């Protein structure tokens, strides 16, 4: 399961790939679809787990 399953904007998918991220982390798998659907998300996970990326990818997709 790669980031493309979320239906993110093509420019975001290219950027994620260029940064070397091929597979979403567990927190991203759960948070990104909820954020893209417009729901509020509260998440707790370890530092470095990808919470910020999940939050920002959702926002950037909506702004695109």
PQR file of N, CA, C, O and H, with PARSE charges and radii, in Angstrom:
ATOM      1  N   UNK A   1       0.853  -1.185   0.000 -0.4000 1.5000
ATOM      2  CA  UNK A   1       0.000   0.000   0.000 -0.0000 2.0000
ATOM      3  C   UNK A   1       0.887   1.233   0.000  0.5500 1.7000
ATOM      4  O   UNK A   1       1.587   1.498   0.977 -0.5500 1.4000
ATOM      5  N   UNK A   2       0.860   1.985  -1.089 -0.4000 1.5000
ATOM      6  CA  UNK A   2       1.623   3.217  -1.174 -0.0000 2.0000
ATOM      7  C   UNK A   2       0.738   4.425  -0.920  0.5500 1.7000
ATOM      8  O   UNK A   2      -0.459   4.283  -0.667 -0.5500 1.4000
ATOM      9  H   UNK A   2       0.291   1.770  -1.883  0.4000 1.0000
ATOM     10  N   UNK A   3       1.315   5.594  -0.985 -0.4000 1.5000
ATOM     11  CA  UNK A   3       0.572   6.824  -0.739 -0.0000 2.0000
ATOM     12  C   UNK A   3      -0.486   7.088  -1.806  0.5500 1.7000
ATOM     13  O   UNK A   3      -1.434   7.832  -1.556 -0.5500 1.4000
ATOM     14  H   UNK A   3       2.287   5.709  -1.191  0.4000 1.0000
ATOM     15  N   UNK A   4      -0.342   6.491  -2.994 -0.4000 1.5000
ATOM     16  CA  UNK A   4      -1.296   6.739  -4.074 -0.0000 2.0000
ATOM     17  C   UNK A   4      -2.705   6.254  -3.731  0.5500 1.7000
ATOM     18  O   UNK A   4      -3.670   6.740  -4.320 -0.5500 1.4000
ATOM     19  H   UNK A   4       0.428   5.886  -3.197  0.4000 1.0000
ATOM     20  N   UNK A   5      -2.851   5.321  -2.809 -0.4000 1.5000
ATOM     21  CA  UNK A   5      -4.189   4.809  -2.462 -0.0000 2.0000
ATOM     22  C   UNK A   5      -5.054   5.880  -1.807  0.5500 1.7000
ATOM     23  O   UNK A   5      -6.276   5.738  -1.764 -0.5500 1.4000
ATOM     24  H   UNK A   5      -2.066   4.926  -2.331  0.4000 1.0000
ATOM     25  N   UNK A   6      -4.448   6.945  -1.298 -0.4000 1.5000
ATOM     26  CA  UNK A   6      -5.212   8.001  -0.646 -0.0000 2.0000
ATOM     27  C   UNK A   6      -5.834   8.975  -1.633  0.5500 1.7000
ATOM     28  O   UNK A   6      -6.710   9.759  -1.266 -0.5500 1.4000
ATOM     29  H   UNK A   6      -3.455   7.061  -1.332  0.4000 1.0000
ATOM     30  N   UNK A   7      -5.386   8.931  -2.889 -0.4000 1.5000
ATOM     31  CA  UNK A   7      -5.920   9.851  -3.881 -0.0000 2.0000
ATOM     32  C   UNK A   7      -5.366  11.259  -3.730  0.5500 1.7000
ATOM     33  O   UNK A   7      -6.026  12.233  -4.092 -0.5500 1.4000
ATOM     34  H   UNK A   7      -4.675   8.294  -3.187  0.4000 1.0000
ATOM     35  N   UNK A   8      -4.165  11.364  -3.202 -0.4000 1.5000
ATOM     36  CA  UNK A   8      -3.537  12.676  -3.033 -0.0000 2.0000
ATOM     37  C   UNK A   8      -3.206  13.284  -4.387  0.5500 1.7000
ATOM     38  O   UNK A   8      -3.040  12.571  -5.377 -0.5500 1.4000
ATOM     39  H   UNK A   8      -3.629  10.572  -2.908  0.4000 1.0000
ATOM     40  N   UNK A   9      -3.111  14.601  -4.419 -0.4000 1.5000
ATOM     41  CA  UNK A   9      -2.755  15.338  -5.624 -0.0000 2.0000
ATOM     42  C   UNK A   9      -1.416  14.814  -6.156  0.5500 1.7000
ATOM     43  O   UNK A   9      -0.527  14.460  -5.381 -0.5500 1.4000
ATOM     44  H   UNK A   9      -3.246  15.180  -3.615  0.4000 1.0000
ATOM     45  N   UNK A  10      -1.284  14.769  -7.485 -0.4000 1.5000
ATOM     46  CA  UNK A  10      -0.078  14.225  -8.122 -0.0000 2.0000
ATOM     47  C   UNK A  10       1.206  14.898  -7.649  0.5500 1.7000
ATOM     48  O   UNK A  10       2.223  14.228  -7.467 -0.5500 1.4000
ATOM     49  H   UNK A  10      -2.006  15.056  -8.115  0.4000 1.0000
ATOM     50  N   UNK A  11       1.171  16.208  -7.449 -0.4000 1.5000
ATOM     51  CA  UNK A  11       2.386  16.903  -7.009 -0.0000 2.0000
ATOM     52  C   UNK A  11       2.805  16.453  -5.612  0.5500 1.7000
ATOM     53  O   UNK A  11       3.999  16.384  -5.317 -0.5500 1.4000
ATOM     54  H   UNK A  11       0.345  16.752  -7.597  0.4000 1.0000
ATOM     55  N   UNK A  12       1.839  16.149  -4.753 -0.4000 1.5000
ATOM     56  CA  UNK A  12       2.167  15.649  -3.423 -0.0000 2.0000
ATOM     57  C   UNK A  12       2.749  14.244  -3.493  0.5500 1.7000
ATOM     58  O   UNK A  12       3.693  13.920  -2.774 -0.5500 1.4000
ATOM     59  H   UNK A  12       0.870  16.206  -4.993  0.4000 1.0000
ATOM     60  N   UNK A  13       2.185  13.418  -4.356 -0.4000 1.5000
ATOM     61  CA  UNK A  13       2.710  12.059  -4.511 -0.0000 2.0000
ATOM     62  C   UNK A  13       4.145  12.092  -5.032  0.5500 1.7000
ATOM     63  O   UNK A  13       4.988  11.315  -4.583 -0.5500 1.4000
ATOM     64  H   UNK A  13       1.417  13.682  -4.940  0.4000 1.0000
ATOM     65  N   UNK A  14       4.421  12.988  -5.977 -0.4000 1.5000
ATOM     66  CA  UNK A  14       5.797  13.117  -6.493 -0.0000 2.0000
ATOM     67  C   UNK A  14       6.746  13.564  -5.391  0.5500 1.7000
ATOM     68  O   UNK A  14       7.846  13.027  -5.257 -0.5500 1.4000
ATOM     69  H   UNK A  14       3.737  13.618  -6.342  0.4000 1.0000
ATOM     70  N   UNK A  15       6.321  14.545  -4.603 -0.4000 1.5000
ATOM     71  CA  UNK A  15       7.172  15.062  -3.531 -0.0000 2.0000
ATOM     72  C   UNK A  15       7.463  13.995  -2.486  0.5500 1.7000
ATOM     73  O   UNK A  15       8.601  13.857  -2.037 -0.5500 1.4000
ATOM     74  H   UNK A  15       5.427  14.980  -4.712  0.4000 1.0000
ATOM     75  N   UNK A  16       6.447  13.247  -2.101 -0.4000 1.5000
ATOM     76  CA  UNK A  16       6.630  12.186  -1.116 -0.0000 2.0000
ATOM     77  C   UNK A  16       7.618  11.152  -1.643  0.5500 1.7000
ATOM     78  O   UNK A  16       8.496  10.694  -0.912 -0.5500 1.4000
ATOM     79  H   UNK A  16       5.523  13.360  -2.466  0.4000 1.0000
ATOM     80  N   UNK A  17       7.471  10.786  -2.913 -0.4000 1.5000
ATOM     81  CA  UNK A  17       8.363   9.801  -3.519 -0.0000 2.0000
ATOM     82  C   UNK A  17       9.792  10.330  -3.602  0.5500 1.7000
ATOM     83  O   UNK A  17      10.745   9.604  -3.317 -0.5500 1.4000
ATOM     84  H   UNK A  17       6.758  11.158  -3.507  0.4000 1.0000
ATOM     85  N   UNK A  18       9.941  11.600  -3.994 -0.4000 1.5000
ATOM     86  CA  UNK A  18      11.269  12.202  -4.094 -0.0000 2.0000
ATOM     87  C   UNK A  18      11.970  12.254  -2.744  0.5500 1.7000
ATOM     88  O   UNK A  18      13.196  12.182  -2.673 -0.5500 1.4000
ATOM     89  H   UNK A  18       9.167  12.190  -4.226  0.4000 1.0000
ATOM     90  N   UNK A  19      11.194  12.380  -1.680 -0.4000 1.5000
ATOM     91  CA  UNK A  19      11.763  12.391  -0.337 -0.0000 2.0000
ATOM     92  C   UNK A  19      12.099  10.989   0.163  0.5500 1.7000
ATOM     93  O   UNK A  19      12.689  10.826   1.231 -0.5500 1.4000
ATOM     94  H   UNK A  19      10.197  12.439  -1.738  0.4000 1.0000
ATOM     95  N   UNK A  20      11.720   9.979  -0.617 -0.4000 1.5000
ATOM     96  CA  UNK A  20      12.083   8.611  -0.283 -0.0000 2.0000
ATOM     97  C   UNK A  20      11.071   7.847   0.545  0.5500 1.7000
ATOM     98  O   UNK A  20      11.377   6.771   1.061 -0.5500 1.4000
ATOM     99  H   UNK A  20      11.241  10.111  -1.485  0.4000 1.0000
ATOM    100  N   UNK A  21       9.867   8.389   0.680 -0.4000 1.5000
ATOM    101  CA  UNK A  21       8.829   7.711   1.455 -0.0000 2.0000
ATOM    102  C   UNK A  21       7.958   6.903   0.496  0.5500 1.7000
ATOM    103  O   UNK A  21       7.253   7.468  -0.340 -0.5500 1.4000
ATOM    104  H   UNK A  21       9.619   9.263   0.261  0.4000 1.0000
ATOM    105  N   UNK A  22       8.013   5.585   0.621 -0.4000 1.5000
ATOM    106  CA  UNK A  22       7.281   4.722  -0.301 -0.0000 2.0000
ATOM    107  C   UNK A  22       6.005   4.163   0.312  0.5500 1.7000
ATOM    108  O   UNK A  22       5.005   3.981  -0.383 -0.5500 1.4000
ATOM    109  H   UNK A  22       8.586   5.126   1.300  0.4000 1.0000
ATOM    110  N   UNK A  23       6.037   3.896   1.592 -0.4000 1.5000
ATOM    111  CA  UNK A  23       4.892   3.308   2.288 -0.0000 2.0000
ATOM    112  C   UNK A  23       4.480   4.201   3.451  0.5500 1.7000
ATOM    113  O   UNK A  23       5.344   4.681   4.186 -0.5500 1.4000
ATOM    114  H   UNK A  23       6.849   4.043   2.157  0.4000 1.0000
ATOM    115  N   UNK A  24       3.194   4.436   3.637 -0.4000 1.5000
ATOM    116  CA  UNK A  24       2.748   5.225   4.786 -0.0000 2.0000
ATOM    117  C   UNK A  24       2.954   4.439   6.087  0.5500 1.7000
ATOM    118  O   UNK A  24       2.896   3.210   6.104 -0.5500 1.4000
ATOM    119  H   UNK A  24       2.492   4.046   3.041  0.4000 1.0000
ATOM    120  N   UNK A  25       3.188   5.160   7.145 -0.4000 1.5000
ATOM    121  CA  UNK A  25       3.329   4.543   8.465 -0.0000 2.0000
ATOM    122  C   UNK A  25       1.939   4.171   8.978  0.5500 1.7000
ATOM    123  O   UNK A  25       0.938   4.622   8.422 -0.5500 1.4000
ATOM    124  H   UNK A  25       3.235   6.159   7.131  0.4000 1.0000
ATOM    125  N   UNK A  26       1.865   3.364  10.017 -0.4000 1.5000
ATOM    126  CA  UNK A  26       0.551   2.990  10.556 -0.0000 2.0000
ATOM    127  C   UNK A  26      -0.325   4.192  10.922  0.5500 1.7000
ATOM    128  O   UNK A  26      -1.526   4.176  10.653 -0.5500 1.4000
ATOM    129  H   UNK A  26       2.678   2.998  10.469  0.4000 1.0000
ATOM    130  N   UNK A  27       0.247   5.217  11.520 -0.4000 1.5000
ATOM    131  CA  UNK A  27      -0.561   6.389  11.893 -0.0000 2.0000
ATOM    132  C   UNK A  27      -1.052   7.113  10.643  0.5500 1.7000
ATOM    133  O   UNK A  27      -2.162   7.646  10.633 -0.5500 1.4000
ATOM    134  H   UNK A  27       1.223   5.230  11.738  0.4000 1.0000
ATOM    135  N   UNK A  28      -0.244   7.139   9.599 -0.4000 1.5000
ATOM    136  CA  UNK A  28      -0.649   7.782   8.348 -0.0000 2.0000
ATOM    137  C   UNK A  28      -1.759   6.991   7.662  0.5500 1.7000
ATOM    138  O   UNK A  28      -2.671   7.581   7.084 -0.5500 1.4000
ATOM    139  H   UNK A  28       0.657   6.706   9.606  0.4000 1.0000
ATOM    140  N   UNK A  29      -1.691   5.680   7.721 -0.4000 1.5000
ATOM    141  CA  UNK A  29      -2.743   4.845   7.124 -0.0000 2.0000
ATOM    142  C   UNK A  29      -4.097   5.116   7.769  0.5500 1.7000
ATOM    143  O   UNK A  29      -5.133   5.045   7.108 -0.5500 1.4000
ATOM    144  H   UNK A  29      -0.950   5.201   8.191  0.4000 1.0000
ATOM    145  N   UNK A  30      -4.083   5.422   9.049 -0.4000 1.5000
ATOM    146  CA  UNK A  30      -5.329   5.670   9.772 -0.0000 2.0000
ATOM    147  C   UNK A  30      -5.778   7.132   9.668  0.5500 1.7000
ATOM    148  O   UNK A  30      -6.970   7.405   9.532 -0.5500 1.4000
ATOM    149  H   UNK A  30      -3.242   5.480   9.586  0.4000 1.0000
ATOM    150  N   UNK A  31      -4.832   8.068   9.732 -0.4000 1.5000
ATOM    151  CA  UNK A  31      -5.182   9.489   9.832 -0.0000 2.0000
ATOM    152  C   UNK A  31      -5.467  10.162   8.494  0.5500 1.7000
ATOM    153  O   UNK A  31      -6.372  10.993   8.409 -0.5500 1.4000
ATOM    154  H   UNK A  31      -3.863   7.846   9.843  0.4000 1.0000
ATOM    155  N   UNK A  32      -4.722   9.824   7.456 -0.4000 1.5000
ATOM    156  CA  UNK A  32      -4.891  10.525   6.178 -0.0000 2.0000
ATOM    157  C   UNK A  32      -6.295  10.364   5.604  0.5500 1.7000
ATOM    158  O   UNK A  32      -6.893  11.366   5.214 -0.5500 1.4000
ATOM    159  H   UNK A  32      -3.987   9.149   7.525  0.4000 1.0000
ATOM    160  N   UNK A  33      -6.849   9.157   5.531 -0.4000 1.5000
ATOM    161  CA  UNK A  33      -8.210   9.048   4.983 -0.0000 2.0000
ATOM    162  C   UNK A  33      -9.252   9.829   5.790  0.5500 1.7000
ATOM    163  O   UNK A  33     -10.172  10.416   5.219 -0.5500 1.4000
ATOM    164  H   UNK A  33      -6.363   8.343   5.847  0.4000 1.0000
ATOM    165  N   UNK A  34      -9.106   9.833   7.098 -0.4000 1.5000
ATOM    166  CA  UNK A  34     -10.042  10.583   7.939 -0.0000 2.0000
ATOM    167  C   UNK A  34      -9.915  12.081   7.681  0.5500 1.7000
ATOM    168  O   UNK A  34     -10.919  12.781   7.552 -0.5500 1.4000
ATOM    169  H   UNK A  34      -8.358   9.356   7.561  0.4000 1.0000
ATOM    170  N   UNK A  35      -8.684  12.566   7.607 -0.4000 1.5000
ATOM    171  CA  UNK A  35      -8.464  13.982   7.333 -0.0000 2.0000
ATOM    172  C   UNK A  35      -8.960  14.396   5.965  0.5500 1.7000
ATOM    173  O   UNK A  35      -9.536  15.472   5.808 -0.5500 1.4000
ATOM    174  H   UNK A  35      -7.869  11.996   7.713  0.4000 1.0000
ATOM    175  N   UNK A  36      -8.739  13.548   4.972 -0.4000 1.5000
ATOM    176  CA  UNK A  36      -9.205  13.861   3.614 -0.0000 2.0000
ATOM    177  C   UNK A  36     -10.721  13.895   3.525  0.5500 1.7000
ATOM    178  O   UNK A  36     -11.283  14.592   2.680 -0.5500 1.4000
ATOM    179  H   UNK A  36      -8.271  12.674   5.099  0.4000 1.0000
ATOM    180  N   UNK A  37     -11.380  13.148   4.389 -0.4000 1.5000
ATOM    181  CA  UNK A  37     -12.845  13.146   4.373 -0.0000 2.0000
ATOM    182  C   UNK A  37     -13.426  14.357   5.105  0.5500 1.7000
ATOM    183  O   UNK A  37     -14.642  14.547   5.134 -0.5500 1.4000
ATOM    184  H   UNK A  37     -10.924  12.581   5.076  0.4000 1.0000
ATOM    185  N   UNK A  38     -12.547  15.174   5.695 -0.4000 1.5000
ATOM    186  CA  UNK A  38     -13.004  16.380   6.373 -0.0000 2.0000
ATOM    187  C   UNK A  38     -13.246  16.201   7.860  0.5500 1.7000
ATOM    188  O   UNK A  38     -13.710  17.123   8.531 -0.5500 1.4000
ATOM    189  H   UNK A  38     -11.559  15.019   5.671  0.4000 1.0000
ATOM    190  N   UNK A  39     -12.938  15.034   8.374 -0.4000 1.5000
ATOM    191  CA  UNK A  39     -13.156  14.777   9.796 -0.0000 2.0000
ATOM    192  C   UNK A  39     -12.001  15.313  10.620  0.5500 1.7000
ATOM    193  O   UNK A  39     -10.874  15.413  10.136 -0.5500 1.4000
ATOM    194  H   UNK A  39     -12.562  14.285   7.828  0.4000 1.0000
ATOM    195  N   UNK A  40     -12.286  15.655  11.863 -0.4000 1.5000
ATOM    196  CA  UNK A  40     -11.242  16.024  12.806 -0.0000 2.0000
ATOM    197  C   UNK A  40     -10.500  14.761  13.216  0.5500 1.7000
ATOM    198  O   UNK A  40     -11.095  13.690  13.339 -0.5500 1.4000
ATOM    199  H   UNK A  40     -13.202  15.574  12.257  0.4000 1.0000
ATOM    200  N   UNK A  41      -9.200  14.897  13.427 -0.4000 1.5000
ATOM    201  CA  UNK A  41      -8.385  13.743  13.789 -0.0000 2.0000
ATOM    202  C   UNK A  41      -7.594  14.062  15.042  0.5500 1.7000
ATOM    203  O   UNK A  41      -6.942  15.102  15.124 -0.5500 1.4000
ATOM    204  H   UNK A  41      -8.717  15.767  13.328  0.4000 1.0000
ATOM    205  N   UNK A  42      -7.650  13.182  16.004 -0.4000 1.5000
ATOM    206  CA  UNK A  42      -6.805  13.234  17.186 -0.0000 2.0000
ATOM    207  C   UNK A  42      -6.001  11.945  17.190  0.5500 1.7000
ATOM    208  O   UNK A  42      -6.569  10.855  17.112 -0.5500 1.4000
ATOM    209  H   UNK A  42      -8.181  12.337  15.938  0.4000 1.0000
ATOM    210  N   UNK A  43      -4.676  12.065  17.281 -0.4000 1.5000
ATOM    211  CA  UNK A  43      -3.835  10.879  17.210 -0.0000 2.0000
ATOM    212  C   UNK A  43      -2.715  10.962  18.231  0.5500 1.7000
ATOM    213  O   UNK A  43      -2.229  12.043  18.564 -0.5500 1.4000
ATOM    214  H   UNK A  43      -4.215  12.950  17.344  0.4000 1.0000
ATOM    215  N   UNK A  44      -2.323   9.817  18.712 -0.4000 1.5000
ATOM    216  CA  UNK A  44      -1.212   9.704  19.645 -0.0000 2.0000
ATOM    217  C   UNK A  44      -0.271   8.634  19.110  0.5500 1.7000
ATOM    218  O   UNK A  44      -0.665   7.482  18.929 -0.5500 1.4000
ATOM    219  H   UNK A  44      -2.718   8.939  18.442  0.4000 1.0000
ATOM    220  N   UNK A  45       0.962   9.018  18.862 -0.4000 1.5000
ATOM    221  CA  UNK A  45       1.957   8.070  18.368 -0.0000 2.0000
ATOM    222  C   UNK A  45       3.336   8.596  18.731  0.5500 1.7000
ATOM    223  O   UNK A  45       3.490   9.762  19.095 -0.5500 1.4000
ATOM    224  H   UNK A  45       1.283   9.954  19.010  0.4000 1.0000
ATOM    225  N   UNK A  46       4.315   7.748  18.633 -0.4000 1.5000
ATOM    226  CA  UNK A  46       5.690   8.101  18.989 -0.0000 2.0000
ATOM    227  C   UNK A  46       6.248   9.197  18.094  0.5500 1.7000
ATOM    228  O   UNK A  46       5.783   9.405  16.973 -0.5500 1.4000
ATOM    229  H   UNK A  46       4.190   6.801  18.337  0.4000 1.0000
ATOM    230  N   UNK A  47       7.246   9.890  18.610 -0.4000 1.5000
ATOM    231  CA  UNK A  47       7.975  10.870  17.821 -0.0000 2.0000
ATOM    232  C   UNK A  47       8.596  10.165  16.620  0.5500 1.7000
ATOM    233  O   UNK A  47       9.165   9.082  16.754 -0.5500 1.4000
ATOM    234  H   UNK A  47       7.624   9.721  19.520  0.4000 1.0000
ATOM    235  N   UNK A  48       8.485  10.783  15.454 -0.4000 1.5000
ATOM    236  CA  UNK A  48       9.053  10.213  14.244 -0.0000 2.0000
ATOM    237  C   UNK A  48       8.151   9.218  13.543  0.5500 1.7000
ATOM    238  O   UNK A  48       8.582   8.528  12.619 -0.5500 1.4000
ATOM    239  H   UNK A  48       8.024  11.663  15.346  0.4000 1.0000
ATOM    240  N   UNK A  49       6.901   9.140  13.976 -0.4000 1.5000
ATOM    241  CA  UNK A  49       5.985   8.154  13.399 -0.0000 2.0000
ATOM    242  C   UNK A  49       5.254   8.653  12.161  0.5500 1.7000
ATOM    243  O   UNK A  49       4.607   7.865  11.472 -0.5500 1.4000
ATOM    244  H   UNK A  49       6.551   9.700  14.727  0.4000 1.0000
ATOM    245  N   UNK A  50       5.344   9.950  11.863 -0.4000 1.5000
ATOM    246  CA  UNK A  50       4.708  10.483  10.663 -0.0000 2.0000
ATOM    247  C   UNK A  50       3.433  11.271  10.898  0.5500 1.7000
ATOM    248  O   UNK A  50       2.685  11.533   9.955 -0.5500 1.4000
ATOM    249  H   UNK A  50       5.869  10.591  12.423  0.4000 1.0000
ATOM    250  N   UNK A  51       3.172  11.655  12.145 -0.4000 1.5000
ATOM    251  CA  UNK A  51       1.948  12.413  12.453 -0.0000 2.0000
ATOM    252  C   UNK A  51       1.907  13.738  11.705  0.5500 1.7000
ATOM    253  O   UNK A  51       0.883  14.087  11.117 -0.5500 1.4000
ATOM    254  H   UNK A  51       3.779  11.443  12.910  0.4000 1.0000
ATOM    255  N   UNK A  52       2.998  14.470  11.722 -0.4000 1.5000
ATOM    256  CA  UNK A  52       3.028  15.783  11.077 -0.0000 2.0000
ATOM    257  C   UNK A  52       2.827  15.653   9.575  0.5500 1.7000
ATOM    258  O   UNK A  52       2.098  16.446   8.980 -0.5500 1.4000
ATOM    259  H   UNK A  52       3.830  14.186  12.200  0.4000 1.0000
ATOM    260  N   UNK A  53       3.461  14.668   8.957 -0.4000 1.5000
ATOM    261  CA  UNK A  53       3.289  14.460   7.514 -0.0000 2.0000
ATOM    262  C   UNK A  53       1.833  14.134   7.191  0.5500 1.7000
ATOM    263  O   UNK A  53       1.297  14.623   6.197 -0.5500 1.4000
ATOM    264  H   UNK A  53       4.053  14.024   9.441  0.4000 1.0000
ATOM    265  N   UNK A  54       1.197  13.323   8.008 -0.4000 1.5000
ATOM    266  CA  UNK A  54      -0.208  12.988   7.778 -0.0000 2.0000
ATOM    267  C   UNK A  54      -1.069  14.246   7.828  0.5500 1.7000
ATOM    268  O   UNK A  54      -1.945  14.435   6.985 -0.5500 1.4000
ATOM    269  H   UNK A  54       1.632  12.925   8.816  0.4000 1.0000
ATOM    270  N   UNK A  55      -0.824  15.092   8.798 -0.4000 1.5000
ATOM    271  CA  UNK A  55      -1.559  16.337   8.966 -0.0000 2.0000
ATOM    272  C   UNK A  55      -1.316  17.274   7.777  0.5500 1.7000
ATOM    273  O   UNK A  55      -2.259  17.818   7.203 -0.5500 1.4000
ATOM    274  H   UNK A  55      -0.112  14.938   9.483  0.4000 1.0000
ATOM    275  N   UNK A  56      -0.049  17.454   7.418 -0.4000 1.5000
ATOM    276  CA  UNK A  56       0.288  18.390   6.345 -0.0000 2.0000
ATOM    277  C   UNK A  56      -0.128  17.898   4.964  0.5500 1.7000
ATOM    278  O   UNK A  56      -0.579  18.694   4.140 -0.5500 1.4000
ATOM    279  H   UNK A  56       0.717  17.012   7.884  0.4000 1.0000
ATOM    280  N   UNK A  57       0.013  16.615   4.699 -0.4000 1.5000
ATOM    281  CA  UNK A  57      -0.415  16.100   3.394 -0.0000 2.0000
ATOM    282  C   UNK A  57      -1.905  16.329   3.186  0.5500 1.7000
ATOM    283  O   UNK A  57      -2.343  16.671   2.087 -0.5500 1.4000
ATOM    284  H   UNK A  57       0.379  15.968   5.368  0.4000 1.0000
ATOM    285  N   UNK A  58      -2.671  16.141   4.236 -0.4000 1.5000
ATOM    286  CA  UNK A  58      -4.113  16.363   4.150 -0.0000 2.0000
ATOM    287  C   UNK A  58      -4.427  17.829   3.850  0.5500 1.7000
ATOM    288  O   UNK A  58      -5.245  18.132   2.982 -0.5500 1.4000
ATOM    289  H   UNK A  58      -2.315  15.864   5.129  0.4000 1.0000
ATOM    290  N   UNK A  59      -3.776  18.722   4.568 -0.4000 1.5000
ATOM    291  CA  UNK A  59      -3.997  20.163   4.362 -0.0000 2.0000
ATOM    292  C   UNK A  59      -3.552  20.584   2.959  0.5500 1.7000
ATOM    293  O   UNK A  59      -4.284  21.281   2.257 -0.5500 1.4000
ATOM    294  H   UNK A  59      -3.111  18.476   5.273  0.4000 1.0000
ATOM    295  N   UNK A  60      -2.365  20.165   2.558 -0.4000 1.5000
ATOM    296  CA  UNK A  60      -1.851  20.561   1.239 -0.0000 2.0000
ATOM    297  C   UNK A  60      -2.728  20.017   0.119  0.5500 1.7000
ATOM    298  O   UNK A  60      -2.928  20.689  -0.892 -0.5500 1.4000
ATOM    299  H   UNK A  60      -1.770  19.599   3.129  0.4000 1.0000
ATOM    300  N   UNK A  61      -3.250  18.811   0.290 -0.4000 1.5000
ATOM    301  CA  UNK A  61      -4.150  18.254  -0.720 -0.0000 2.0000
ATOM    302  C   UNK A  61      -5.410  19.119  -0.839  0.5500 1.7000
ATOM    303  O   UNK A  61      -5.862  19.421  -1.944 -0.5500 1.4000
ATOM    304  H   UNK A  61      -3.087  18.265   1.111  0.4000 1.0000
ATOM    305  N   UNK A  62      -5.958  19.504   0.284 -0.4000 1.5000
ATOM    306  CA  UNK A  62      -7.178  20.324   0.249 -0.0000 2.0000
ATOM    307  C   UNK A  62      -6.932  21.699  -0.346  0.5500 1.7000
ATOM    308  O   UNK A  62      -7.829  22.275  -0.963 -0.5500 1.4000
ATOM    309  H   UNK A  62      -5.591  19.259   1.181  0.4000 1.0000
ATOM    310  N   UNK A  63      -5.735  22.232  -0.171 -0.4000 1.5000
ATOM    311  CA  UNK A  63      -5.386  23.540  -0.733 -0.0000 2.0000
ATOM    312  C   UNK A  63      -5.067  23.465  -2.225  0.5500 1.7000
ATOM    313  O   UNK A  63      -5.130  24.479  -2.921 -0.5500 1.4000
ATOM    314  H   UNK A  63      -5.007  21.764   0.331  0.4000 1.0000
ATOM    315  N   UNK A  64      -4.729  22.289  -2.717 -0.4000 1.5000
ATOM    316  CA  UNK A  64      -4.321  22.138  -4.128 -0.0000 2.0000
ATOM    317  C   UNK A  64      -5.485  22.362  -5.039  0.5500 1.7000
ATOM    318  O   UNK A  64      -5.339  22.278  -6.258 -0.5500 1.4000
ATOM    319  H   UNK A  64      -4.677  21.465  -2.152  0.4000 1.0000
TER
END
